[in-house]
């Protein structure tokens, strides 16, 4: 298990509240209706070198790795994003996994908001 000191950023897990059209497809409006799901302590690391190369085989625009403690009420999805509690920086989740498959931590690969 990881020591608490590594988790030094406060992030809000947000989920997009999309609507469905008459074909059952989710519609995302540009204004974006994002619901706060959970506020968690996280470790945020920029990817560099070999890590970045490996991550981009899974997700083309991966630039950041976010690690949080496993949270049972916040099932993380690739339709979610992280919002920094201060500053409003946004990270869109493109991949997530439980590295030890022990429900200790969840690692997400993210891309920055281009805007």
C-alpha positions as a LaTeX table, in Angstrom:
\begin{tabular}{lrrr}
\hline
Residue & $x$ (\AA) & $y$ (\AA) & $z$ (\AA) \\
\hline
Unk1 & 0.00 & 0.00 & 0.00 \\
Unk2 & 1.17 & 3.52 & $-0.73$ \\
Unk3 & 2.02 & 6.06 & 1.94 \\
Unk4 & $-0.43$ & 8.94 & 2.37 \\
Unk5 & 2.15 & 11.66 & 1.65 \\
Unk6 & 2.23 & 10.82 & $-2.06$ \\
Unk7 & $-1.43$ & 11.77 & $-2.37$ \\
Unk8 & $-1.04$ & 15.54 & $-2.17$ \\
Unk9 & $-3.51$ & 16.93 & $-4.72$ \\
Unk10 & $-7.23$ & 17.32 & $-4.10$ \\
Unk11 & $-9.21$ & 16.30 & $-7.22$ \\
Unk12 & $-12.90$ & 16.08 & $-7.98$ \\
Unk13 & $-14.05$ & 13.10 & $-10.03$ \\
Unk14 & $-16.70$ & 14.37 & $-12.43$ \\
Unk15 & $-19.07$ & 12.40 & $-14.65$ \\
Unk16 & $-20.72$ & 13.80 & $-17.75$ \\
Unk17 & $-24.50$ & 13.95 & $-17.53$ \\
Unk18 & $-25.36$ & 13.37 & $-21.18$ \\
Unk19 & $-28.80$ & 13.00 & $-22.66$ \\
Unk20 & $-29.94$ & 10.42 & $-25.21$ \\
Unk21 & $-31.31$ & 11.22 & $-28.63$ \\
Unk22 & $-34.19$ & 9.27 & $-30.23$ \\
Unk23 & $-31.69$ & 6.60 & $-31.40$ \\
Unk24 & $-30.44$ & 6.01 & $-27.85$ \\
Unk25 & $-27.07$ & 7.66 & $-28.50$ \\
Unk26 & $-25.61$ & 9.87 & $-25.78$ \\
Unk27 & $-25.55$ & 13.54 & $-26.77$ \\
Unk28 & $-22.80$ & 15.73 & $-25.36$ \\
Unk29 & $-23.52$ & 19.42 & $-25.50$ \\
Unk30 & $-20.62$ & 21.84 & $-25.65$ \\
Unk31 & $-21.59$ & 23.53 & $-22.39$ \\
Unk32 & $-21.13$ & 20.21 & $-20.63$ \\
Unk33 & $-23.15$ & 19.16 & $-17.63$ \\
Unk34 & $-20.62$ & 17.53 & $-15.33$ \\
Unk35 & $-21.73$ & 16.09 & $-11.98$ \\
Unk36 & $-19.32$ & 15.85 & $-9.04$ \\
Unk37 & $-19.05$ & 12.18 & $-8.01$ \\
Unk38 & $-16.32$ & 12.25 & $-5.34$ \\
Unk39 & $-13.51$ & 14.44 & $-4.03$ \\
Unk40 & $-10.32$ & 12.44 & $-3.52$ \\
Unk41 & $-6.67$ & 12.89 & $-2.61$ \\
Unk42 & $-4.48$ & 12.01 & $-5.60$ \\
Unk43 & $-0.94$ & 11.69 & $-6.81$ \\
Unk44 & $-0.55$ & 13.55 & $-10.13$ \\
Unk45 & 2.51 & 12.87 & $-12.28$ \\
Unk46 & 3.41 & 14.06 & $-15.77$ \\
Unk47 & 4.45 & 11.20 & $-18.03$ \\
Unk48 & 7.83 & 11.46 & $-19.68$ \\
Unk49 & 10.14 & 9.46 & $-21.90$ \\
Unk50 & 9.52 & 5.74 & $-22.01$ \\
Unk51 & 6.39 & 5.97 & $-19.80$ \\
Unk52 & 4.83 & 8.45 & $-22.21$ \\
Unk53 & 5.64 & 6.22 & $-25.18$ \\
Unk54 & 4.06 & 3.17 & $-23.49$ \\
Unk55 & 1.01 & 5.13 & $-22.33$ \\
Unk56 & 0.38 & 6.44 & $-25.83$ \\
Unk57 & $-0.03$ & 2.90 & $-27.14$ \\
Unk58 & $-3.12$ & 2.74 & $-24.92$ \\
Unk59 & $-4.26$ & 6.36 & $-25.25$ \\
Unk60 & $-3.00$ & 8.73 & $-27.95$ \\
Unk61 & $-3.15$ & 11.94 & $-25.93$ \\
Unk62 & $-2.00$ & 10.57 & $-22.55$ \\
Unk63 & 0.26 & 13.06 & $-20.76$ \\
Unk64 & $-0.57$ & 12.64 & $-17.05$ \\
Unk65 & $-0.93$ & 9.72 & $-14.63$ \\
Unk66 & $-3.32$ & 10.18 & $-11.70$ \\
Unk67 & $-3.28$ & 7.64 & $-8.85$ \\
Unk68 & $-5.96$ & 7.53 & $-6.15$ \\
Unk69 & $-6.81$ & 5.12 & $-3.40$ \\
Unk70 & $-9.47$ & 2.63 & $-4.41$ \\
Unk71 & $-12.89$ & 4.15 & $-3.81$ \\
Unk72 & $-15.94$ & 1.88 & $-3.82$ \\
Unk73 & $-18.52$ & 4.61 & $-4.40$ \\
Unk74 & $-16.68$ & 6.17 & $-7.34$ \\
Unk75 & $-16.44$ & 3.57 & $-10.10$ \\
Unk76 & $-14.10$ & 5.38 & $-12.50$ \\
Unk77 & $-14.95$ & 5.39 & $-16.20$ \\
Unk78 & $-13.36$ & 6.71 & $-19.38$ \\
Unk79 & $-16.36$ & 9.05 & $-19.59$ \\
Unk80 & $-15.15$ & 10.80 & $-16.44$ \\
Unk81 & $-12.67$ & 13.57 & $-15.83$ \\
Unk82 & $-10.63$ & 14.95 & $-12.95$ \\
Unk83 & $-11.02$ & 18.59 & $-11.93$ \\
Unk84 & $-8.44$ & 20.11 & $-9.62$ \\
Unk85 & $-10.09$ & 21.46 & $-6.47$ \\
Unk86 & $-8.07$ & 24.67 & $-6.87$ \\
Unk87 & $-7.27$ & 26.21 & $-10.23$ \\
Unk88 & $-9.88$ & 24.31 & $-12.22$ \\
Unk89 & $-7.37$ & 22.34 & $-14.34$ \\
Unk90 & $-9.11$ & 19.48 & $-16.18$ \\
Unk91 & $-7.79$ & 16.00 & $-16.98$ \\
Unk92 & $-9.85$ & 13.65 & $-19.16$ \\
Unk93 & $-9.58$ & 9.96 & $-18.27$ \\
Unk94 & $-8.68$ & 7.75 & $-21.22$ \\
Unk95 & $-7.65$ & 4.59 & $-19.38$ \\
Unk96 & $-7.90$ & 3.26 & $-15.83$ \\
Unk97 & $-6.75$ & 0.14 & $-14.04$ \\
Unk98 & $-6.18$ & $-1.47$ & $-10.65$ \\
Unk99 & $-2.45$ & $-2.31$ & $-10.98$ \\
Unk100 & $-2.27$ & $-4.97$ & $-8.25$ \\
Unk101 & $-5.88$ & $-6.11$ & $-8.70$ \\
Unk102 & $-6.14$ & $-5.76$ & $-4.93$ \\
Unk103 & $-8.44$ & $-2.72$ & $-4.72$ \\
Unk104 & $-5.66$ & $-0.66$ & $-3.15$ \\
Unk105 & $-5.19$ & 1.99 & $-5.83$ \\
Unk106 & $-6.64$ & 3.03 & $-9.17$ \\
Unk107 & $-4.32$ & 4.47 & $-11.80$ \\
Unk108 & $-5.73$ & 6.63 & $-14.58$ \\
Unk109 & $-4.00$ & 7.84 & $-17.73$ \\
Unk110 & $-5.27$ & 11.27 & $-18.70$ \\
Unk111 & $-5.06$ & 13.91 & $-21.36$ \\
Unk112 & $-5.14$ & 17.62 & $-20.61$ \\
Unk113 & $-8.09$ & 19.76 & $-21.61$ \\
Unk114 & $-6.92$ & 21.38 & $-24.86$ \\
Unk115 & $-8.82$ & 24.62 & $-24.11$ \\
\hline
\end{tabular}
